[in-house]
């Protein structure tokens, strides 16, 4: 049987491209990760929304 990695919320936020989608992984308080699949246009819209509240 193959060794399995433990699932933890530790680690940085990351985004990877898989096929035509972008996969965003966000660590959560208390452990675990939020995994969101986005299309390129959805990622651009998210970027605009975040820029509006962080500037």
mmCIF file as Biopython writes it, N, C-alpha, C and O atoms, coordinates in Angstrom:
data_model
#
loop_
_atom_site.group_PDB
_atom_site.id
_atom_site.type_symbol
_atom_site.label_atom_id
_atom_site.label_alt_id
_atom_site.label_comp_id
_atom_site.label_asym_id
_atom_site.label_entity_id
_atom_site.label_seq_id
_atom_site.pdbx_PDB_ins_code
_atom_site.Cartn_x
_atom_site.Cartn_y
_atom_site.Cartn_z
_atom_site.occupancy
_atom_site.B_iso_or_equiv
_atom_site.auth_seq_id
_atom_site.auth_asym_id
_atom_site.pdbx_PDB_model_num
ATOM 1   N N  . UNK A ? 1  ? 0.844   -1.175 0.000   1.0 0.0 1  A 1 
ATOM 2   C CA . UNK A ? 1  ? 0.000   0.000  0.000   1.0 0.0 1  A 1 
ATOM 3   C C  . UNK A ? 1  ? 0.892   1.242  0.000   1.0 0.0 1  A 1 
ATOM 4   O O  . UNK A ? 1  ? 1.904   1.286  0.699   1.0 0.0 1  A 1 
ATOM 5   N N  . UNK A ? 2  ? 0.521   2.218  -0.764  1.0 0.0 2  A 1 
ATOM 6   C CA . UNK A ? 2  ? 1.307   3.447  -0.852  1.0 0.0 2  A 1 
ATOM 7   C C  . UNK A ? 2  ? 1.126   4.290  0.402   1.0 0.0 2  A 1 
ATOM 8   O O  . UNK A ? 2  ? 0.054   4.308  1.005   1.0 0.0 2  A 1 
ATOM 9   N N  . UNK A ? 3  ? 2.183   4.980  0.780   1.0 0.0 3  A 1 
ATOM 10  C CA . UNK A ? 3  ? 2.106   5.890  1.932   1.0 0.0 3  A 1 
ATOM 11  C C  . UNK A ? 3  ? 1.234   7.080  1.575   1.0 0.0 3  A 1 
ATOM 12  O O  . UNK A ? 3  ? 1.264   7.568  0.445   1.0 0.0 3  A 1 
ATOM 13  N N  . UNK A ? 4  ? 0.462   7.541  2.539   1.0 0.0 4  A 1 
ATOM 14  C CA . UNK A ? 4  ? -0.417  8.688  2.301   1.0 0.0 4  A 1 
ATOM 15  C C  . UNK A ? 4  ? 0.087   9.883  3.100   1.0 0.0 4  A 1 
ATOM 16  O O  . UNK A ? 4  ? 0.543   9.739  4.234   1.0 0.0 4  A 1 
ATOM 17  N N  . UNK A ? 5  ? -0.001  11.047 2.501   1.0 0.0 5  A 1 
ATOM 18  C CA . UNK A ? 5  ? 0.378   12.273 3.184   1.0 0.0 5  A 1 
ATOM 19  C C  . UNK A ? 5  ? -0.778  12.719 4.074   1.0 0.0 5  A 1 
ATOM 20  O O  . UNK A ? 5  ? -1.939  12.580 3.689   1.0 0.0 5  A 1 
ATOM 21  N N  . UNK A ? 6  ? -0.480  13.248 5.248   1.0 0.0 6  A 1 
ATOM 22  C CA . UNK A ? 6  ? -1.566  13.756 6.085   1.0 0.0 6  A 1 
ATOM 23  C C  . UNK A ? 6  ? -2.167  15.016 5.473   1.0 0.0 6  A 1 
ATOM 24  O O  . UNK A ? 6  ? -1.457  15.808 4.853   1.0 0.0 6  A 1 
ATOM 25  N N  . UNK A ? 7  ? -3.455  15.202 5.643   1.0 0.0 7  A 1 
ATOM 26  C CA . UNK A ? 7  ? -4.123  16.400 5.139   1.0 0.0 7  A 1 
ATOM 27  C C  . UNK A ? 7  ? -4.087  17.458 6.221   1.0 0.0 7  A 1 
ATOM 28  O O  . UNK A ? 7  ? -4.717  17.307 7.268   1.0 0.0 7  A 1 
ATOM 29  N N  . UNK A ? 8  ? -3.357  18.523 5.974   1.0 0.0 8  A 1 
ATOM 30  C CA . UNK A ? 8  ? -3.286  19.611 6.943   1.0 0.0 8  A 1 
ATOM 31  C C  . UNK A ? 8  ? -3.546  20.915 6.232   1.0 0.0 8  A 1 
ATOM 32  O O  . UNK A ? 8  ? -3.462  20.997 5.006   1.0 0.0 8  A 1 
ATOM 33  N N  . UNK A ? 9  ? -3.862  21.928 7.001   1.0 0.0 9  A 1 
ATOM 34  C CA . UNK A ? 9  ? -4.068  23.262 6.454   1.0 0.0 9  A 1 
ATOM 35  C C  . UNK A ? 9  ? -2.778  24.037 6.358   1.0 0.0 9  A 1 
ATOM 36  O O  . UNK A ? 9  ? -2.763  25.170 5.876   1.0 0.0 9  A 1 
ATOM 37  N N  . UNK A ? 10 ? -1.683  23.432 6.817   1.0 0.0 10 A 1 
ATOM 38  C CA . UNK A ? 10 ? -0.401  24.123 6.776   1.0 0.0 10 A 1 
ATOM 39  C C  . UNK A ? 10 ? 0.055   24.292 5.343   1.0 0.0 10 A 1 
ATOM 40  O O  . UNK A ? 10 ? -0.232  23.468 4.475   1.0 0.0 10 A 1 
ATOM 41  N N  . UNK A ? 11 ? 0.764   25.369 5.118   1.0 0.0 11 A 1 
ATOM 42  C CA . UNK A ? 11 ? 1.296   25.610 3.792   1.0 0.0 11 A 1 
ATOM 43  C C  . UNK A ? 11 ? 0.721   26.882 3.206   1.0 0.0 11 A 1 
ATOM 44  O O  . UNK A ? 11 ? -0.256  27.430 3.718   1.0 0.0 11 A 1 
ATOM 45  N N  . UNK A ? 12 ? 1.326   27.344 2.141   1.0 0.0 12 A 1 
ATOM 46  C CA . UNK A ? 12 ? 0.907   28.613 1.548   1.0 0.0 12 A 1 
ATOM 47  C C  . UNK A ? 12 ? -0.345  28.476 0.686   1.0 0.0 12 A 1 
ATOM 48  O O  . UNK A ? 12 ? -0.729  27.379 0.280   1.0 0.0 12 A 1 
ATOM 49  N N  . UNK A ? 13 ? -0.962  29.611 0.421   1.0 0.0 13 A 1 
ATOM 50  C CA . UNK A ? 13 ? -2.036  29.648 -0.568  1.0 0.0 13 A 1 
ATOM 51  C C  . UNK A ? 13 ? -1.375  29.391 -1.912  1.0 0.0 13 A 1 
ATOM 52  O O  . UNK A ? 13 ? -0.276  29.885 -2.163  1.0 0.0 13 A 1 
ATOM 53  N N  . UNK A ? 14 ? -2.030  28.626 -2.781  1.0 0.0 14 A 1 
ATOM 54  C CA . UNK A ? 14 ? -1.426  28.344 -4.076  1.0 0.0 14 A 1 
ATOM 55  C C  . UNK A ? 14 ? -2.491  28.232 -5.155  1.0 0.0 14 A 1 
ATOM 56  O O  . UNK A ? 14 ? -3.647  27.903 -4.889  1.0 0.0 14 A 1 
ATOM 57  N N  . UNK A ? 15 ? -2.070  28.514 -6.369  1.0 0.0 15 A 1 
ATOM 58  C CA . UNK A ? 15 ? -2.941  28.361 -7.529  1.0 0.0 15 A 1 
ATOM 59  C C  . UNK A ? 15 ? -2.141  27.607 -8.592  1.0 0.0 15 A 1 
ATOM 60  O O  . UNK A ? 15 ? -1.002  27.960 -8.899  1.0 0.0 15 A 1 
ATOM 61  N N  . UNK A ? 16 ? -2.759  26.563 -9.145  1.0 0.0 16 A 1 
ATOM 62  C CA . UNK A ? 16 ? -2.120  25.798 -10.203 1.0 0.0 16 A 1 
ATOM 63  C C  . UNK A ? 16 ? -3.066  25.704 -11.386 1.0 0.0 16 A 1 
ATOM 64  O O  . UNK A ? 16 ? -4.285  25.785 -11.233 1.0 0.0 16 A 1 
ATOM 65  N N  . UNK A ? 17 ? -2.491  25.533 -12.564 1.0 0.0 17 A 1 
ATOM 66  C CA . UNK A ? 17 ? -3.296  25.372 -13.769 1.0 0.0 17 A 1 
ATOM 67  C C  . UNK A ? 17 ? -3.396  23.895 -14.079 1.0 0.0 17 A 1 
ATOM 68  O O  . UNK A ? 17 ? -2.385  23.203 -14.196 1.0 0.0 17 A 1 
ATOM 69  N N  . UNK A ? 18 ? -4.619  23.417 -14.210 1.0 0.0 18 A 1 
ATOM 70  C CA . UNK A ? 18 ? -4.862  22.016 -14.554 1.0 0.0 18 A 1 
ATOM 71  C C  . UNK A ? 18 ? -5.837  21.995 -15.729 1.0 0.0 18 A 1 
ATOM 72  O O  . UNK A ? 18 ? -7.029  22.253 -15.567 1.0 0.0 18 A 1 
ATOM 73  N N  . UNK A ? 19 ? -5.316  21.687 -16.897 1.0 0.0 19 A 1 
ATOM 74  C CA . UNK A ? 19 ? -6.146  21.720 -18.103 1.0 0.0 19 A 1 
ATOM 75  C C  . UNK A ? 19 ? -6.575  23.150 -18.392 1.0 0.0 19 A 1 
ATOM 76  O O  . UNK A ? 19 ? -5.736  24.046 -18.487 1.0 0.0 19 A 1 
ATOM 77  N N  . UNK A ? 20 ? -7.866  23.363 -18.531 1.0 0.0 20 A 1 
ATOM 78  C CA . UNK A ? 20 ? -8.387  24.707 -18.803 1.0 0.0 20 A 1 
ATOM 79  C C  . UNK A ? 20 ? -8.784  25.444 -17.534 1.0 0.0 20 A 1 
ATOM 80  O O  . UNK A ? 20 ? -9.217  26.595 -17.600 1.0 0.0 20 A 1 
ATOM 81  N N  . UNK A ? 21 ? -8.644  24.800 -16.380 1.0 0.0 21 A 1 
ATOM 82  C CA . UNK A ? 21 ? -9.080  25.389 -15.120 1.0 0.0 21 A 1 
ATOM 83  C C  . UNK A ? 21 ? -7.901  25.823 -14.270 1.0 0.0 21 A 1 
ATOM 84  O O  . UNK A ? 21 ? -6.777  25.355 -14.451 1.0 0.0 21 A 1 
ATOM 85  N N  . UNK A ? 22 ? -8.178  26.726 -13.339 1.0 0.0 22 A 1 
ATOM 86  C CA . UNK A ? 22 ? -7.228  27.130 -12.314 1.0 0.0 22 A 1 
ATOM 87  C C  . UNK A ? 22 ? -7.738  26.553 -11.002 1.0 0.0 22 A 1 
ATOM 88  O O  . UNK A ? 22 ? -8.921  26.683 -10.686 1.0 0.0 22 A 1 
ATOM 89  N N  . UNK A ? 23 ? -6.859  25.921 -10.240 1.0 0.0 23 A 1 
ATOM 90  C CA . UNK A ? 23 ? -7.220  25.332 -8.956  1.0 0.0 23 A 1 
ATOM 91  C C  . UNK A ? 23 ? -6.564  26.168 -7.863  1.0 0.0 23 A 1 
ATOM 92  O O  . UNK A ? 23 ? -5.338  26.266 -7.795  1.0 0.0 23 A 1 
ATOM 93  N N  . UNK A ? 24 ? -7.397  26.772 -7.002  1.0 0.0 24 A 1 
ATOM 94  C CA . UNK A ? 24 ? -6.905  27.612 -5.913  1.0 0.0 24 A 1 
ATOM 95  C C  . UNK A ? 24 ? -7.081  26.848 -4.610  1.0 0.0 24 A 1 
ATOM 96  O O  . UNK A ? 24 ? -8.171  26.361 -4.310  1.0 0.0 24 A 1 
ATOM 97  N N  . UNK A ? 25 ? -6.000  26.746 -3.833  1.0 0.0 25 A 1 
ATOM 98  C CA . UNK A ? 25 ? -6.032  26.066 -2.532  1.0 0.0 25 A 1 
ATOM 99  C C  . UNK A ? 25 ? -5.694  27.085 -1.449  1.0 0.0 25 A 1 
ATOM 100 O O  . UNK A ? 25 ? -4.629  27.702 -1.464  1.0 0.0 25 A 1 
ATOM 101 N N  . UNK A ? 26 ? -6.621  27.245 -0.514  1.0 0.0 26 A 1 
ATOM 102 C CA . UNK A ? 26 ? -6.468  28.246 0.547   1.0 0.0 26 A 1 
ATOM 103 C C  . UNK A ? 26 ? -6.490  27.529 1.896   1.0 0.0 26 A 1 
ATOM 104 O O  . UNK A ? 26 ? -7.472  26.861 2.217   1.0 0.0 26 A 1 
ATOM 105 N N  . UNK A ? 27 ? -5.410  27.658 2.702   1.0 0.0 27 A 1 
ATOM 106 C CA . UNK A ? 27 ? -5.426  27.032 4.026   1.0 0.0 27 A 1 
ATOM 107 C C  . UNK A ? 27 ? -6.467  27.711 4.919   1.0 0.0 27 A 1 
ATOM 108 O O  . UNK A ? 27 ? -6.673  28.922 4.844   1.0 0.0 27 A 1 
ATOM 109 N N  . UNK A ? 28 ? -7.114  26.916 5.758   1.0 0.0 28 A 1 
ATOM 110 C CA . UNK A ? 28 ? -8.151  27.427 6.648   1.0 0.0 28 A 1 
ATOM 111 C C  . UNK A ? 28 ? -7.698  27.368 8.099   1.0 0.0 28 A 1 
ATOM 112 O O  . UNK A ? 28 ? -6.902  26.508 8.475   1.0 0.0 28 A 1 
ATOM 113 N N  . UNK A ? 29 ? -8.207  28.284 8.908   1.0 0.0 29 A 1 
ATOM 114 C CA . UNK A ? 29 ? -7.934  28.235 10.338  1.0 0.0 29 A 1 
ATOM 115 C C  . UNK A ? 29 ? -8.555  26.966 10.890  1.0 0.0 29 A 1 
ATOM 116 O O  . UNK A ? 29 ? -9.671  26.606 10.516  1.0 0.0 29 A 1 
ATOM 117 N N  . UNK A ? 30 ? -7.854  26.298 11.761  1.0 0.0 30 A 1 
ATOM 118 C CA . UNK A ? 30 ? -8.367  25.065 12.335  1.0 0.0 30 A 1 
ATOM 119 C C  . UNK A ? 30 ? -8.034  23.838 11.504  1.0 0.0 30 A 1 
ATOM 120 O O  . UNK A ? 30 ? -8.430  22.728 11.859  1.0 0.0 30 A 1 
ATOM 121 N N  . UNK A ? 31 ? -7.315  24.018 10.404  1.0 0.0 31 A 1 
ATOM 122 C CA . UNK A ? 31 ? -6.905  22.892 9.576   1.0 0.0 31 A 1 
ATOM 123 C C  . UNK A ? 31 ? -7.763  22.738 8.335   1.0 0.0 31 A 1 
ATOM 124 O O  . UNK A ? 31 ? -8.873  23.265 8.255   1.0 0.0 31 A 1 
ATOM 125 N N  . UNK A ? 32 ? -7.241  22.022 7.394   1.0 0.0 32 A 1 
ATOM 126 C CA . UNK A ? 32 ? -7.945  21.799 6.145   1.0 0.0 32 A 1 
ATOM 127 C C  . UNK A ? 32 ? -7.635  22.865 5.115   1.0 0.0 32 A 1 
ATOM 128 O O  . UNK A ? 32 ? -6.954  23.849 5.402   1.0 0.0 32 A 1 
ATOM 129 N N  . UNK A ? 33 ? -8.139  22.657 3.929   1.0 0.0 33 A 1 
ATOM 130 C CA . UNK A ? 33 ? -7.919  23.606 2.840   1.0 0.0 33 A 1 
ATOM 131 C C  . UNK A ? 33 ? -9.210  23.769 2.063   1.0 0.0 33 A 1 
ATOM 132 O O  . UNK A ? 33 ? -9.968  22.818 1.872   1.0 0.0 33 A 1 
ATOM 133 N N  . UNK A ? 34 ? -9.442  24.989 1.623   1.0 0.0 34 A 1 
ATOM 134 C CA . UNK A ? 34 ? -10.548 25.282 0.729   1.0 0.0 34 A 1 
ATOM 135 C C  . UNK A ? 34 ? -10.002 25.150 -0.686  1.0 0.0 34 A 1 
ATOM 136 O O  . UNK A ? 34 ? -9.029  25.817 -1.035  1.0 0.0 34 A 1 
ATOM 137 N N  . UNK A ? 35 ? -10.611 24.302 -1.501  1.0 0.0 35 A 1 
ATOM 138 C CA . UNK A ? 35 ? -10.160 24.091 -2.878  1.0 0.0 35 A 1 
ATOM 139 C C  . UNK A ? 35 ? -11.259 24.591 -3.798  1.0 0.0 35 A 1 
ATOM 140 O O  . UNK A ? 35 ? -12.405 24.148 -3.717  1.0 0.0 35 A 1 
ATOM 141 N N  . UNK A ? 36 ? -10.889 25.544 -4.698  1.0 0.0 36 A 1 
ATOM 142 C CA . UNK A ? 36 ? -11.848 26.157 -5.611  1.0 0.0 36 A 1 
ATOM 143 C C  . UNK A ? 36 ? -11.329 26.005 -7.034  1.0 0.0 36 A 1 
ATOM 144 O O  . UNK A ? 36 ? -10.163 26.289 -7.307  1.0 0.0 36 A 1 
ATOM 145 N N  . UNK A ? 37 ? -12.193 25.558 -7.939  1.0 0.0 37 A 1 
ATOM 146 C CA . UNK A ? 37 ? -11.851 25.467 -9.350  1.0 0.0 37 A 1 
ATOM 147 C C  . UNK A ? 37 ? -12.436 26.684 -10.059 1.0 0.0 37 A 1 
ATOM 148 O O  . UNK A ? 37 ? -13.633 26.951 -9.950  1.0 0.0 37 A 1 
ATOM 149 N N  . UNK A ? 38 ? -11.601 27.420 -10.782 1.0 0.0 38 A 1 
ATOM 150 C CA . UNK A ? 38 ? -12.011 28.644 -11.466 1.0 0.0 38 A 1 
ATOM 151 C C  . UNK A ? 38 ? -11.665 28.576 -12.938 1.0 0.0 38 A 1 
ATOM 152 O O  . UNK A ? 38 ? -10.696 27.928 -13.335 1.0 0.0 38 A 1 
ATOM 153 N N  . UNK A ? 39 ? -12.465 29.250 -13.739 1.0 0.0 39 A 1 
ATOM 154 C CA . UNK A ? 39 ? -12.117 29.486 -15.137 1.0 0.0 39 A 1 
ATOM 155 C C  . UNK A ? 39 ? -11.321 30.786 -15.178 1.0 0.0 39 A 1 
ATOM 156 O O  . UNK A ? 39 ? -11.344 31.554 -14.217 1.0 0.0 39 A 1 
ATOM 157 N N  . UNK A ? 40 ? -10.617 31.040 -16.282 1.0 0.0 40 A 1 
ATOM 158 C CA . UNK A ? 40 ? -9.772  32.233 -16.392 1.0 0.0 40 A 1 
ATOM 159 C C  . UNK A ? 40 ? -10.572 33.517 -16.213 1.0 0.0 40 A 1 
ATOM 160 O O  . UNK A ? 40 ? -10.096 34.446 -15.561 1.0 0.0 40 A 1 
ATOM 161 N N  . UNK A ? 41 ? -11.783 33.591 -16.779 1.0 0.0 41 A 1 
ATOM 162 C CA . UNK A ? 41 ? -12.576 34.812 -16.641 1.0 0.0 41 A 1 
ATOM 163 C C  . UNK A ? 41 ? -13.068 34.994 -15.199 1.0 0.0 41 A 1 
ATOM 164 O O  . UNK A ? 41 ? -13.196 36.126 -14.732 1.0 0.0 41 A 1 
ATOM 165 N N  . UNK A ? 42 ? -13.338 33.914 -14.503 1.0 0.0 42 A 1 
ATOM 166 C CA . UNK A ? 42 ? -13.737 34.007 -13.097 1.0 0.0 42 A 1 
ATOM 167 C C  . UNK A ? 42 ? -12.566 34.477 -12.236 1.0 0.0 42 A 1 
ATOM 168 O O  . UNK A ? 42 ? -12.754 35.251 -11.297 1.0 0.0 42 A 1 
ATOM 169 N N  . UNK A ? 43 ? -11.356 34.010 -12.556 1.0 0.0 43 A 1 
ATOM 170 C CA . UNK A ? 43 ? -10.168 34.442 -11.821 1.0 0.0 43 A 1 
ATOM 171 C C  . UNK A ? 43 ? -9.917  35.930 -12.036 1.0 0.0 43 A 1 
ATOM 172 O O  . UNK A ? 43 ? -9.539  36.632 -11.098 1.0 0.0 43 A 1 
ATOM 173 N N  . UNK A ? 44 ? -10.122 36.420 -13.256 1.0 0.0 44 A 1 
ATOM 174 C CA . UNK A ? 44 ? -9.940  37.848 -13.543 1.0 0.0 44 A 1 
ATOM 175 C C  . UNK A ? 44 ? -10.962 38.683 -12.769 1.0 0.0 44 A 1 
ATOM 176 O O  . UNK A ? 44 ? -10.629 39.751 -12.256 1.0 0.0 44 A 1 
ATOM 177 N N  . UNK A ? 45 ? -12.199 38.201 -12.685 1.0 0.0 45 A 1 
ATOM 178 C CA . UNK A ? 45 ? -13.236 38.906 -11.926 1.0 0.0 45 A 1 
ATOM 179 C C  . UNK A ? 45 ? -12.898 38.917 -10.434 1.0 0.0 45 A 1 
ATOM 180 O O  . UNK A ? 45 ? -13.096 39.930 -9.762  1.0 0.0 45 A 1 
ATOM 181 N N  . UNK A ? 46 ? -12.391 37.798 -9.913  1.0 0.0 46 A 1 
ATOM 182 C CA . UNK A ? 46 ? -11.973 37.725 -8.517  1.0 0.0 46 A 1 
ATOM 183 C C  . UNK A ? 46 ? -10.840 38.704 -8.252  1.0 0.0 46 A 1 
ATOM 184 O O  . UNK A ? 46 ? -10.819 39.367 -7.215  1.0 0.0 46 A 1 
ATOM 185 N N  . UNK A ? 47 ? -9.901  38.797 -9.180  1.0 0.0 47 A 1 
ATOM 186 C CA . UNK A ? 47 ? -8.780  39.724 -9.039  1.0 0.0 47 A 1 
ATOM 187 C C  . UNK A ? 47 ? -9.279  41.162 -8.942  1.0 0.0 47 A 1 
ATOM 188 O O  . UNK A ? 47 ? -8.796  41.927 -8.107  1.0 0.0 47 A 1 
ATOM 189 N N  . UNK A ? 48 ? -10.233 41.535 -9.779  1.0 0.0 48 A 1 
ATOM 190 C CA . UNK A ? 48 ? -10.800 42.888 -9.736  1.0 0.0 48 A 1 
ATOM 191 C C  . UNK A ? 48 ? -11.497 43.152 -8.404  1.0 0.0 48 A 1 
ATOM 192 O O  . UNK A ? 48 ? -11.347 44.229 -7.828  1.0 0.0 48 A 1 
ATOM 193 N N  . UNK A ? 49 ? -12.253 42.177 -7.915  1.0 0.0 49 A 1 
ATOM 194 C CA . UNK A ? 49 ? -12.964 42.337 -6.649  1.0 0.0 49 A 1 
ATOM 195 C C  . UNK A ? 49 ? -11.984 42.514 -5.490  1.0 0.0 49 A 1 
ATOM 196 O O  . UNK A ? 49 ? -12.190 43.361 -4.621  1.0 0.0 49 A 1 
ATOM 197 N N  . UNK A ? 50 ? -10.916 41.711 -5.479  1.0 0.0 50 A 1 
ATOM 198 C CA . UNK A ? 50 ? -9.932  41.802 -4.403  1.0 0.0 50 A 1 
ATOM 199 C C  . UNK A ? 50 ? -9.150  43.113 -4.480  1.0 0.0 50 A 1 
ATOM 200 O O  . UNK A ? 50 ? -8.822  43.702 -3.450  1.0 0.0 50 A 1 
ATOM 201 N N  . UNK A ? 51 ? -8.854  43.566 -5.688  1.0 0.0 51 A 1 
ATOM 202 C CA . UNK A ? 51 ? -8.126  44.831 -5.844  1.0 0.0 51 A 1 
ATOM 203 C C  . UNK A ? 51 ? -8.955  45.994 -5.309  1.0 0.0 51 A 1 
ATOM 204 O O  . UNK A ? 51 ? -8.406  46.954 -4.768  1.0 0.0 51 A 1 
ATOM 205 N N  . UNK A ? 52 ? -10.267 45.908 -5.458  1.0 0.0 52 A 1 
ATOM 206 C CA . UNK A ? 52 ? -11.151 46.969 -4.983  1.0 0.0 52 A 1 
ATOM 207 C C  . UNK A ? 52 ? -11.188 47.101 -3.471  1.0 0.0 52 A 1 
ATOM 208 O O  . UNK A ? 52 ? -11.427 48.194 -2.959  1.0 0.0 52 A 1 
ATOM 209 N N  . UNK A ? 53 ? -10.957 46.017 -2.743  1.0 0.0 53 A 1 
ATOM 210 C CA . UNK A ? 53 ? -11.019 46.081 -1.279  1.0 0.0 53 A 1 
ATOM 211 C C  . UNK A ? 53 ? -9.656  46.117 -0.613  1.0 0.0 53 A 1 
ATOM 212 O O  . UNK A ? 53 ? -9.565  46.369 0.588   1.0 0.0 53 A 1 
ATOM 213 N N  . UNK A ? 54 ? -8.593  45.868 -1.369  1.0 0.0 54 A 1 
ATOM 214 C CA . UNK A ? 54 ? -7.258  45.880 -0.767  1.0 0.0 54 A 1 
ATOM 215 C C  . UNK A ? 54 ? -6.468  47.140 -1.088  1.0 0.0 54 A 1 
ATOM 216 O O  . UNK A ? 54 ? -5.394  47.357 -0.527  1.0 0.0 54 A 1 
ATOM 217 N N  . UNK A ? 55 ? -6.981  47.957 -1.969  1.0 0.0 55 A 1 
ATOM 218 C CA . UNK A ? 55 ? -6.254  49.196 -2.340  1.0 0.0 55 A 1 
ATOM 219 C C  . UNK A ? 55 ? -6.638  50.350 -1.453  1.0 0.0 55 A 1 
ATOM 220 O O  . UNK A ? 55 ? -6.127  51.457 -1.623  1.0 0.0 55 A 1 
#
